[in-house]
Amino acid sequence: MSFKSFQYQLSSLRPILTLVAIAWLLGSLGLGWLVNSVLIIVGLLLLAPIIAFFGFQWWLKQNLITDKCPVCQFEFTGLNNTQLQCPNCSEVLSAQNGHFQRIAPEGTIDVTAVEVQTKLLEE
């Protein structure tokens, strides 16, 4: 190992060694609480984005629903407990309990048509 490579390795460790020396000095002076506070703040700054990412992912799994429009049967995605508009037929819908429901004015009776097969009776 040459002197130049040893010198290069020390120069890359210099910032870390400086921080360790400062922490040791503050700890020996009775300011260990300051070092602990800084370490806790740095830890929180590193962990907060990770916790927020997984929390947002969990929230989306709980509130994102995929269902068919009750008017045109077009399947799309929306957030639970919100009002939205069907991208296919522009019908205003409400997302409740994992399903889309049509919003109708008060007094409107919503009827679903059923096709009935007819038979010819021979005489």
VMD Tcl script that builds the backbone (N, CA, C; Angstrom):
set m [mol new atoms 369]
animate dup $m
set s [atomselect $m all]
$s set {name element resname resid chain x y z} {
  {N N MET 1 A 0.859 -1.169 0.000}
  {CA C MET 1 A 0.000 0.000 0.000}
  {C C MET 1 A 0.909 1.237 0.000}
  {N N SER 2 A 0.664 2.088 -0.963}
  {CA C SER 2 A 1.505 3.275 -1.076}
  {C C SER 2 A 0.954 4.394 -0.197}
  {N N PHE 3 A 1.811 5.373 0.009}
  {CA C PHE 3 A 1.447 6.513 0.838}
  {C C PHE 3 A 0.319 7.314 0.207}
  {N N LYS 4 A 0.329 7.430 -1.156}
  {CA C LYS 4 A -0.708 8.211 -1.844}
  {C C LYS 4 A -2.086 7.557 -1.693}
  {N N SER 5 A -2.183 6.234 -1.813}
  {CA C SER 5 A -3.478 5.574 -1.667}
  {C C SER 5 A -3.980 5.677 -0.217}
  {N N PHE 6 A -3.045 5.590 0.761}
  {CA C PHE 6 A -3.428 5.755 2.159}
  {C C PHE 6 A -3.933 7.173 2.411}
  {N N GLN 7 A -3.278 8.144 1.810}
  {CA C GLN 7 A -3.677 9.543 1.957}
  {C C GLN 7 A -5.057 9.769 1.320}
  {N N TYR 8 A -5.326 9.112 0.182}
  {CA C TYR 8 A -6.622 9.242 -0.479}
  {C C TYR 8 A -7.737 8.641 0.381}
  {N N GLN 9 A -7.481 7.504 1.006}
  {CA C GLN 9 A -8.472 6.869 1.862}
  {C C GLN 9 A -8.776 7.735 3.078}
  {N N LEU 10 A -7.754 8.362 3.644}
  {CA C LEU 10 A -7.985 9.252 4.782}
  {C C LEU 10 A -8.772 10.488 4.384}
  {N N SER 11 A -8.537 11.008 3.179}
  {CA C SER 11 A -9.260 12.208 2.756}
  {C C SER 11 A -10.748 11.892 2.522}
  {N N SER 12 A -11.080 10.657 2.151}
  {CA C SER 12 A -12.483 10.310 1.973}
  {C C SER 12 A -13.182 10.097 3.323}
  {N N LEU 13 A -12.417 9.743 4.350}
  {CA C LEU 13 A -12.985 9.550 5.684}
  {C C LEU 13 A -12.988 10.823 6.523}
  {N N ARG 14 A -12.394 11.857 6.042}
  {CA C ARG 14 A -12.225 13.096 6.807}
  {C C ARG 14 A -13.538 13.680 7.343}
  {N N PRO 15 A -14.606 13.819 6.508}
  {CA C PRO 15 A -15.854 14.404 7.056}
  {C C PRO 15 A -16.469 13.543 8.162}
  {N N ILE 16 A -16.407 12.232 8.005}
  {CA C ILE 16 A -16.982 11.340 9.020}
  {C C ILE 16 A -16.188 11.434 10.317}
  {N N LEU 17 A -14.864 11.436 10.196}
  {CA C LEU 17 A -14.027 11.551 11.390}
  {C C LEU 17 A -14.226 12.888 12.090}
  {N N THR 18 A -14.444 13.938 11.321}
  {CA C THR 18 A -14.697 15.254 11.910}
  {C C THR 18 A -15.991 15.245 12.715}
  {N N LEU 19 A -17.054 14.644 12.159}
  {CA C LEU 19 A -18.324 14.577 12.889}
  {C C LEU 19 A -18.208 13.741 14.162}
  {N N VAL 20 A -17.476 12.630 14.089}
  {CA C VAL 20 A -17.275 11.797 15.273}
  {C C VAL 20 A -16.499 12.569 16.338}
  {N N ALA 21 A -15.486 13.311 15.926}
  {CA C ALA 21 A -14.688 14.088 16.878}
  {C C ALA 21 A -15.538 15.176 17.543}
  {N N ILE 22 A -16.380 15.852 16.772}
  {CA C ILE 22 A -17.243 16.900 17.335}
  {C C ILE 22 A -18.239 16.291 18.320}
  {N N ALA 23 A -18.846 15.137 17.955}
  {CA C ALA 23 A -19.790 14.478 18.844}
  {C C ALA 23 A -19.104 14.029 20.132}
  {N N TRP 24 A -17.897 13.493 20.024}
  {CA C TRP 24 A -17.157 13.061 21.212}
  {C C TRP 24 A -16.827 14.250 22.108}
  {N N LEU 25 A -16.417 15.363 21.491}
  {CA C LEU 25 A -16.082 16.569 22.253}
  {C C LEU 25 A -17.313 17.115 22.974}
  {N N LEU 26 A -18.445 17.202 22.278}
  {CA C LEU 26 A -19.663 17.707 22.920}
  {C C LEU 26 A -20.133 16.767 24.027}
  {N N GLY 27 A -19.999 15.461 23.818}
  {CA C GLY 27 A -20.379 14.494 24.845}
  {C C GLY 27 A -19.505 14.600 26.076}
  {N N SER 28 A -18.223 14.866 25.882}
  {CA C SER 28 A -17.320 14.978 27.033}
  {C C SER 28 A -17.543 16.283 27.800}
  {N N LEU 29 A -18.086 17.282 27.144}
  {CA C LEU 29 A -18.376 18.547 27.810}
  {C C LEU 29 A -19.735 18.551 28.507}
  {N N GLY 30 A -20.464 17.452 28.432}
  {CA C GLY 30 A -21.776 17.389 29.080}
  {C C GLY 30 A -22.894 17.840 28.167}
  {N N LEU 31 A -22.625 17.918 26.873}
  {CA C LEU 31 A -23.655 18.323 25.924}
  {C C LEU 31 A -24.118 17.127 25.074}
  {N N GLY 32 A -24.160 15.966 25.696}
  {CA C GLY 32 A -24.610 14.768 24.993}
  {C C GLY 32 A -26.049 14.871 24.557}
  {N N TRP 33 A -26.849 15.611 25.286}
  {CA C TRP 33 A -28.246 15.811 24.912}
  {C C TRP 33 A -28.354 16.501 23.566}
  {N N LEU 34 A -27.398 17.404 23.259}
  {CA C LEU 34 A -27.404 18.104 21.978}
  {C C LEU 34 A -27.116 17.123 20.840}
  {N N VAL 35 A -26.157 16.241 21.067}
  {CA C VAL 35 A -25.829 15.233 20.057}
  {C C VAL 35 A -27.017 14.299 19.849}
  {N N ASN 36 A -27.628 13.874 20.941}
  {CA C ASN 36 A -28.795 12.999 20.832}
  {C C ASN 36 A -29.946 13.684 20.097}
  {N N SER 37 A -30.163 14.950 20.359}
  {CA C SER 37 A -31.238 15.690 19.696}
  {C C SER 37 A -30.991 15.768 18.197}
  {N N VAL 38 A -29.760 16.060 17.809}
  {CA C VAL 38 A -29.435 16.142 16.382}
  {C C VAL 38 A -29.614 14.785 15.714}
  {N N LEU 39 A -29.187 13.717 16.380}
  {CA C LEU 39 A -29.347 12.381 15.811}
  {C C LEU 39 A -30.820 12.003 15.680}
  {N N ILE 40 A -31.642 12.377 16.640}
  {CA C ILE 40 A -33.077 12.092 16.561}
  {C C ILE 40 A -33.713 12.867 15.413}
  {N N ILE 41 A -33.358 14.120 15.241}
  {CA C ILE 41 A -33.912 14.931 14.144}
  {C C ILE 41 A -33.511 14.354 12.790}
  {N N VAL 42 A -32.254 13.971 12.660}
  {CA C VAL 42 A -31.787 13.382 11.395}
  {C C VAL 42 A -32.515 12.058 11.146}
  {N N GLY 43 A -32.690 11.258 12.179}
  {CA C GLY 43 A -33.418 9.994 12.034}
  {C C GLY 43 A -34.856 10.211 11.598}
  {N N LEU 44 A -35.512 11.204 12.187}
  {CA C LEU 44 A -36.893 11.498 11.802}
  {C C LEU 44 A -36.981 12.000 10.361}
  {N N LEU 45 A -36.018 12.813 9.953}
  {CA C LEU 45 A -36.015 13.305 8.582}
  {C C LEU 45 A -35.806 12.173 7.574}
  {N N LEU 46 A -35.079 11.153 7.972}
  {CA C LEU 46 A -34.872 10.011 7.082}
  {C C LEU 46 A -36.064 9.060 7.083}
  {N N LEU 47 A -36.727 8.892 8.227}
  {CA C LEU 47 A -37.838 7.944 8.334}
  {C C LEU 47 A -39.179 8.515 7.898}
  {N N ALA 48 A -39.376 9.816 8.019}
  {CA C ALA 48 A -40.678 10.418 7.710}
  {C C ALA 48 A -41.127 10.166 6.268}
  {N N PRO 49 A -40.277 10.336 5.245}
  {CA C PRO 49 A -40.753 10.052 3.882}
  {C C PRO 49 A -41.118 8.580 3.668}
  {N N ILE 50 A -40.399 7.681 4.300}
  {CA C ILE 50 A -40.688 6.250 4.148}
  {C C ILE 50 A -42.040 5.925 4.781}
  {N N ILE 51 A -42.278 6.440 5.981}
  {CA C ILE 51 A -43.555 6.210 6.660}
  {C C ILE 51 A -44.701 6.855 5.877}
  {N N ALA 52 A -44.481 8.056 5.337}
  {CA C ALA 52 A -45.515 8.732 4.559}
  {C C ALA 52 A -45.841 7.949 3.285}
  {N N PHE 53 A -44.835 7.392 2.629}
  {CA C PHE 53 A -45.061 6.613 1.399}
  {C C PHE 53 A -45.923 5.394 1.683}
  {N N PHE 54 A -45.574 4.614 2.705}
  {CA C PHE 54 A -46.346 3.420 3.014}
  {C C PHE 54 A -47.725 3.771 3.573}
  {N N GLY 55 A -47.838 4.870 4.312}
  {CA C GLY 55 A -49.144 5.314 4.806}
  {C C GLY 55 A -50.058 5.733 3.665}
  {N N PHE 56 A -49.536 6.451 2.685}
  {CA C PHE 56 A -50.330 6.871 1.526}
  {C C PHE 56 A -50.754 5.662 0.708}
  {N N GLN 57 A -49.860 4.692 0.567}
  {CA C GLN 57 A -50.184 3.472 -0.165}
  {C C GLN 57 A -51.317 2.699 0.529}
  {N N TRP 58 A -51.253 2.603 1.851}
  {CA C TRP 58 A -52.309 1.939 2.612}
  {C C TRP 58 A -53.630 2.680 2.452}
  {N N TRP 59 A -53.605 4.024 2.523}
  {CA C TRP 59 A -54.811 4.838 2.384}
  {C C TRP 59 A -55.446 4.630 1.011}
  {N N LEU 60 A -54.617 4.573 -0.038}
  {CA C LEU 60 A -55.148 4.343 -1.381}
  {C C LEU 60 A -55.819 2.981 -1.495}
  {N N LYS 61 A -55.219 1.952 -0.885}
  {CA C LYS 61 A -55.824 0.621 -0.938}
  {C C LYS 61 A -57.184 0.608 -0.247}
  {N N GLN 62 A -57.341 1.415 0.790}
  {CA C GLN 62 A -58.605 1.467 1.523}
  {C C GLN 62 A -59.672 2.281 0.792}
  {N N ASN 63 A -59.284 3.293 0.016}
  {CA C ASN 63 A -60.248 4.237 -0.542}
  {C C ASN 63 A -60.401 4.197 -2.051}
  {N N LEU 64 A -59.568 3.493 -2.779}
  {CA C LEU 64 A -59.664 3.433 -4.237}
  {C C LEU 64 A -60.562 2.266 -4.635}
  {N N ILE 65 A -61.601 2.562 -5.425}
  {CA C ILE 65 A -62.525 1.509 -5.845}
  {C C ILE 65 A -62.614 1.482 -7.370}
  {N N THR 66 A -62.841 0.299 -7.908}
  {CA C THR 66 A -63.073 0.109 -9.336}
  {C C THR 66 A -64.430 -0.567 -9.485}
  {N N ASP 67 A -65.313 0.071 -10.241}
  {CA C ASP 67 A -66.661 -0.459 -10.413}
  {C C ASP 67 A -67.179 -0.005 -11.773}
  {N N LYS 68 A -68.362 -0.505 -12.142}
  {CA C LYS 68 A -68.986 -0.129 -13.408}
  {C C LYS 68 A -70.025 0.952 -13.169}
  {N N CYS 69 A -70.149 1.838 -14.136}
  {CA C CYS 69 A -71.172 2.884 -14.089}
  {C C CYS 69 A -72.543 2.214 -14.150}
  {N N PRO 70 A -73.488 2.590 -13.265}
  {CA C PRO 70 A -74.813 1.961 -13.297}
  {C C PRO 70 A -75.633 2.352 -14.527}
  {N N VAL 71 A -75.212 3.376 -15.268}
  {CA C VAL 71 A -75.967 3.825 -16.436}
  {C C VAL 71 A -75.448 3.162 -17.712}
  {N N CYS 72 A -74.121 3.238 -17.960}
  {CA C CYS 72 A -73.571 2.755 -19.228}
  {C C CYS 72 A -72.672 1.527 -19.080}
  {N N GLN 73 A -72.474 1.031 -17.870}
  {CA C GLN 73 A -71.643 -0.146 -17.581}
  {C C GLN 73 A -70.172 0.043 -17.936}
  {N N PHE 74 A -69.700 1.283 -18.003}
  {CA C PHE 74 A -68.287 1.566 -18.251}
  {C C PHE 74 A -67.514 1.403 -16.948}
  {N N GLU 75 A -66.454 0.626 -16.957}
  {CA C GLU 75 A -65.684 0.369 -15.733}
  {C C GLU 75 A -64.579 1.425 -15.586}
  {N N PHE 76 A -64.526 2.051 -14.407}
  {CA C PHE 76 A -63.493 3.039 -14.117}
  {C C PHE 76 A -63.215 3.073 -12.621}
  {N N THR 77 A -62.229 3.875 -12.236}
  {CA C THR 77 A -61.756 3.923 -10.856}
  {C C THR 77 A -62.065 5.283 -10.240}
  {N N GLY 78 A -62.409 5.278 -8.951}
  {CA C GLY 78 A -62.671 6.514 -8.225}
  {C C GLY 78 A -62.387 6.327 -6.746}
  {N N LEU 79 A -62.488 7.417 -5.994}
  {CA C LEU 79 A -62.282 7.380 -4.548}
  {C C LEU 79 A -63.607 7.154 -3.827}
  {N N ASN 80 A -63.555 6.339 -2.792}
  {CA C ASN 80 A -64.744 6.025 -2.011}
  {C C ASN 80 A -65.242 7.273 -1.270}
  {N N ASN 81 A -66.552 7.382 -1.073}
  {CA C ASN 81 A -67.216 8.494 -0.370}
  {C C ASN 81 A -66.995 9.839 -1.051}
  {N N THR 82 A -67.000 9.854 -2.381}
  {CA C THR 82 A -66.878 11.103 -3.136}
  {C C THR 82 A -67.925 11.115 -4.249}
  {N N GLN 83 A -68.156 12.302 -4.814}
  {CA C GLN 83 A -68.996 12.428 -5.998}
  {C C GLN 83 A -68.075 12.560 -7.197}
  {N N LEU 84 A -68.429 11.894 -8.290}
  {CA C LEU 84 A -67.611 11.949 -9.493}
  {C C LEU 84 A -68.498 11.831 -10.706}
  {N N GLN 85 A -67.892 11.992 -11.871}
  {CA C GLN 85 A -68.627 11.956 -13.113}
  {C C GLN 85 A -68.091 10.815 -13.968}
  {N N CYS 86 A -68.976 10.053 -14.582}
  {CA C CYS 86 A -68.567 8.945 -15.445}
  {C C CYS 86 A -67.831 9.524 -16.660}
  {N N PRO 87 A -66.641 9.025 -16.962}
  {CA C PRO 87 A -65.904 9.562 -18.110}
  {C C PRO 87 A -66.531 9.173 -19.452}
  {N N ASN 88 A -67.428 8.199 -19.472}
  {CA C ASN 88 A -68.028 7.746 -20.724}
  {C C ASN 88 A -69.342 8.465 -21.022}
  {N N CYS 89 A -70.279 8.478 -20.057}
  {CA C CYS 89 A -71.606 9.052 -20.300}
  {C C CYS 89 A -71.849 10.367 -19.561}
  {N N SER 90 A -70.913 10.821 -18.771}
  {CA C SER 90 A -70.977 12.084 -18.014}
  {C C SER 90 A -72.070 12.102 -16.950}
  {N N GLU 91 A -72.534 10.958 -16.520}
  {CA C GLU 91 A -73.526 10.882 -15.447}
  {C C GLU 91 A -72.843 11.177 -14.115}
  {N N VAL 92 A -73.487 12.000 -13.274}
  {CA C VAL 92 A -72.944 12.312 -11.950}
  {C C VAL 92 A -73.239 11.130 -11.030}
  {N N LEU 93 A -72.179 10.592 -10.412}
  {CA C LEU 93 A -72.302 9.403 -9.576}
  {C C LEU 93 A -71.754 9.671 -8.189}
  {N N SER 94 A -72.153 8.829 -7.271}
  {CA C SER 94 A -71.636 8.874 -5.908}
  {C C SER 94 A -70.969 7.530 -5.621}
  {N N ALA 95 A -69.790 7.554 -5.057}
  {CA C ALA 95 A -69.085 6.320 -4.696}
  {C C ALA 95 A -69.347 6.040 -3.225}
  {N N GLN 96 A -70.112 5.002 -2.952}
  {CA C GLN 96 A -70.472 4.637 -1.587}
  {C C GLN 96 A -70.257 3.141 -1.389}
  {N N ASN 97 A -69.592 2.766 -0.320}
  {CA C ASN 97 A -69.396 1.361 0.058}
  {C C ASN 97 A -68.811 0.509 -1.064}
  {N N GLY 98 A -67.884 1.054 -1.812}
  {CA C GLY 98 A -67.198 0.295 -2.853}
  {C C GLY 98 A -67.949 0.179 -4.165}
  {N N HIS 99 A -69.071 0.899 -4.333}
  {CA C HIS 99 A -69.849 0.836 -5.579}
  {C C HIS 99 A -70.255 2.243 -5.994}
  {N N PHE 100 A -70.481 2.422 -7.299}
  {CA C PHE 100 A -70.965 3.686 -7.825}
  {C C PHE 100 A -72.486 3.662 -7.835}
  {N N GLN 101 A -73.094 4.772 -7.395}
  {CA C GLN 101 A -74.549 4.894 -7.392}
  {C C GLN 101 A -74.921 6.173 -8.107}
  {N N ARG 102 A -76.016 6.121 -8.821}
  {CA C ARG 102 A -76.504 7.284 -9.550}
  {C C ARG 102 A -77.111 8.281 -8.573}
  {N N ILE 103 A -76.813 9.541 -8.744}
  {CA C ILE 103 A -77.399 10.590 -7.900}
  {C C ILE 103 A -78.639 11.104 -8.618}
  {N N ALA 104 A -79.786 10.931 -7.993}
  {CA C ALA 104 A -81.051 11.363 -8.592}
  {C C ALA 104 A -81.684 12.427 -7.696}
  {N N PRO 105 A -82.392 13.390 -8.303}
  {CA C PRO 105 A -83.086 14.403 -7.489}
  {C C PRO 105 A -84.157 13.754 -6.608}
  {N N GLU 106 A -84.534 14.447 -5.550}
  {CA C GLU 106 A -85.542 13.954 -4.609}
  {C C GLU 106 A -86.847 13.689 -5.341}
  {N N GLY 107 A -87.446 12.538 -5.074}
  {CA C GLY 107 A -88.720 12.183 -5.694}
  {C C GLY 107 A -88.574 11.388 -6.983}
  {N N THR 108 A -87.364 11.190 -7.471}
  {CA C THR 108 A -87.147 10.426 -8.702}
  {C C THR 108 A -87.125 8.943 -8.372}
  {N N ILE 109 A -87.859 8.173 -9.155}
  {CA C ILE 109 A -87.866 6.725 -8.985}
  {C C ILE 109 A -86.948 6.139 -10.041}
  {N N ASP 110 A -85.919 5.443 -9.613}
  {CA C ASP 110 A -84.952 4.850 -10.521}
  {C C ASP 110 A -85.390 3.424 -10.830}
  {N N VAL 111 A -85.640 3.138 -12.095}
  {CA C VAL 111 A -86.158 1.849 -12.510}
  {C C VAL 111 A -85.127 1.163 -13.403}
  {N N THR 112 A -84.935 -0.127 -13.187}
  {CA C THR 112 A -84.056 -0.914 -14.040}
  {C C THR 112 A -84.931 -1.727 -14.980}
  {N N ALA 113 A -84.697 -1.580 -16.281}
  {CA C ALA 113 A -85.498 -2.290 -17.275}
  {C C ALA 113 A -85.046 -3.738 -17.371}
  {N N VAL 114 A -86.009 -4.624 -17.509}
  {CA C VAL 114 A -85.731 -6.046 -17.641}
  {C C VAL 114 A -86.350 -6.522 -18.947}
  {N N GLU 115 A -85.571 -7.246 -19.735}
  {CA C GLU 115 A -86.080 -7.761 -21.004}
  {C C GLU 115 A -86.861 -9.043 -20.741}
  {N N VAL 116 A -88.067 -9.113 -21.306}
  {CA C VAL 116 A -88.939 -10.255 -21.104}
  {C C VAL 116 A -89.064 -10.999 -22.435}
  {N N GLN 117 A -88.848 -12.295 -22.414}
  {CA C GLN 117 A -88.968 -13.099 -23.613}
  {C C GLN 117 A -90.453 -13.403 -23.865}
  {N N THR 118 A -90.860 -13.315 -25.079}
  {CA C THR 118 A -92.260 -13.617 -25.422}
  {C C THR 118 A -92.314 -14.957 -26.138}
  {N N LYS 119 A -93.425 -15.669 -25.960}
  {CA C LYS 119 A -93.638 -16.952 -26.615}
  {C C LYS 119 A -94.884 -16.840 -27.479}
  {N N LEU 120 A -94.818 -17.427 -28.620}
  {CA C LEU 120 A -95.998 -17.473 -29.483}
  {C C LEU 120 A -96.832 -18.693 -29.101}
  {N N LEU 121 A -98.083 -18.454 -28.885}
  {CA C LEU 121 A -98.975 -19.544 -28.555}
  {C C LEU 121 A -99.656 -20.039 -29.818}
  {N N GLU 122 A -99.547 -21.299 -30.063}
  {CA C GLU 122 A -100.206 -21.860 -31.234}
  {C C GLU 122 A -101.597 -22.330 -30.840}
  {N N GLU 123 A -102.521 -22.168 -31.747}
  {CA C GLU 123 A -103.898 -22.513 -31.422}
  {C C GLU 123 A -104.262 -23.863 -31.896}
}
mol reanalyze $m
mol bondsrecalc $m
mol representation Tube
mol addrep $m
